[in-house]
Amino acid sequence: MQHATASWLVDNTALSFEQIAEFCGIHILEVNAMADDLASSKYTGRDPVQAHELTHEEIEKAEKDPNYRMKIQKGPDQVRRTKGPRYTPVSKRQDKPDGIAWLLRNHPEISDAQVGKLIGTTRTTINAIREREHWNIANISPKDPVTLGLCSQRELDAVVAKAAKKAGIEPEMADDAKLGGDKQALIAELREERAQAARDAEAALSGESDDDDAPVEHTAETLFKDR
């Protein structure tokens, strides 16, 4: 873009090479080459005035004063969309009713406004699915909106947590939290069984040793009596 802008300024203004080079951020020799038709043919001129980077007043001021350095103008702010339902790709829009039905069935605490913001739909559609008055209700099958790609798991969890808090519903304990006590008890039981098995094994070895000694002592005693 810098070279295209420089090419336009060379052809359409009386600015010095230094002014053009500094404004466009290129070397003065490149501007000189454009002026000599050595490089300008490679670029299609780009009007900085039309691009809202310069004004005619700024160019005229620089043309009158070779020491003046032009300043780029701030372009118009882009209009950003801040309100309205979230955008959903066309390929995913047919899955919205399935996601809405899943939310209505599994998370009735979520308000219609939250469902609409999460999925990107209207309250009319939500209510039609809830009342089973949707035109395609026969083909609607509740499906997780995360699996369908309509929202992320983080977004869904945040909405569910917010709705549950507002409704005064205590969040469900995670499986690990529920089974935490049972796990500890099971570990302790396994350790005790292992220790008991070790004691039994030690006792068994000790008993075998005693049994082996008994016949020997008996034999020695018998031989002594025989003598």
Beta strands, then each sheet from edge to edge (+ up, - down):
end
